[in-house]
Amino acid sequence: ISKEFQDSVVNVLVKKTIKACLFTKSKNLLLGGGVSANTILREKMIAEGKKLGIKVLVPPVNLCNDNAIYIASAAFFNQKGVKLEDFKNVVAKPSMGIMD
């Protein structure tokens, strides 16, 4: 059942994405986000793009991250009543040792 579900989702994503590329006359397609780590999706998107002259660019799997943790964090703080202005003194540190 899981395999069939995956195949169905991949087929829809590939079909609609390629259709959008053709509609916009895009010659390049960049996959990103957590879903782009799916091997079958990557392979089918690249193969379909190749057939139609669309260059499909896919980052290495270790860079195909999902933002689910950010969404979950936002939901948690929202549920607790924490507001964005409560974080006005927070300093972003983009390199937190993930790649170190």
C-alpha positions in Angstrom: 0.0 0.0 0.0 2.8 2.4 0.9 4.6 1.7 -2.4 1.4 2.3 -4.4 0.8 5.6 -2.5 4.3 6.8 -3.1 4.1 5.9 -6.8 0.8 7.8 -7.1 2.2 10.9 -5.4 5.4 10.9 -7.4 3.4 10.5 -10.7 1.2 13.4 -9.8 4.1 15.6 -8.7 6.1 14.8 -11.9 3.2 15.3 -14.2 2.0 18.6 -12.8 5.6 20.0 -12.4 6.5 19.2 -15.9 3.2 20.6 -17.2 4.0 23.8 -15.3 7.5 24.0 -16.9 6.0 23.5 -20.3 3.3 26.1 -19.7 5.9 28.7 -18.5 8.5 27.6 -21.2 11.0 26.9 -18.4 14.2 25.2 -19.5 15.4 24.5 -16.0 13.8 23.0 -12.9 15.3 23.1 -9.4 13.9 20.6 -6.9 14.1 21.4 -3.3 12.8 20.8 0.2 12.4 17.5 2.0 10.4 15.8 -0.7 13.3 16.2 -3.1 15.2 13.6 -1.1 12.9 10.9 -2.4 15.0 8.8 -4.8 12.1 7.7 -7.0 10.9 11.3 -7.4 14.4 12.5 -8.3 14.8 9.8 -10.9 11.4 10.2 -12.6 11.7 14.0 -12.6 15.1 13.9 -14.2 14.0 11.3 -16.8 10.9 13.2 -17.7 12.7 16.4 -17.9 15.4 14.9 -20.2 12.7 13.6 -22.6 11.3 17.2 -22.9 14.6 19.1 -22.9 14.1 20.5 -19.4 17.3 20.4 -17.2 16.4 19.2 -13.8 18.7 20.3 -11.0 18.7 18.4 -7.7 20.9 19.2 -4.8 22.7 16.4 -2.9 20.3 14.5 -0.5 22.0 15.9 2.6 20.9 19.4 1.5 17.3 18.4 0.8 15.9 19.4 4.2 12.4 19.7 5.5 11.1 22.7 7.3 8.7 20.7 9.4 10.6 21.5 12.6 10.1 25.2 12.0 6.4 24.8 11.4 6.1 22.6 14.5 8.0 25.2 16.5 5.8 28.0 15.3 2.7 26.0 16.1 4.0 25.3 19.6 4.9 28.9 20.4 1.6 30.1 18.9 -0.3 27.7 21.0 1.5 28.9 24.1 0.7 32.5 23.2 4.2 33.6 22.4 4.3 36.5 19.9 6.9 37.4 17.3 7.8 40.6 19.2 8.9 38.5 22.1 11.9 37.5 20.0 13.1 41.0 19.0 16.5 40.5 20.7 17.2 37.1 19.2 20.2 37.0 16.9 20.3 34.5 14.1 23.2 32.1 13.9 22.9 30.4 10.5 25.9 28.1 11.0 25.1 25.9 14.0 27.6 23.2 13.4 25.4 21.1 11.1 28.0 21.0 8.3 31.1 21.2 10.7 
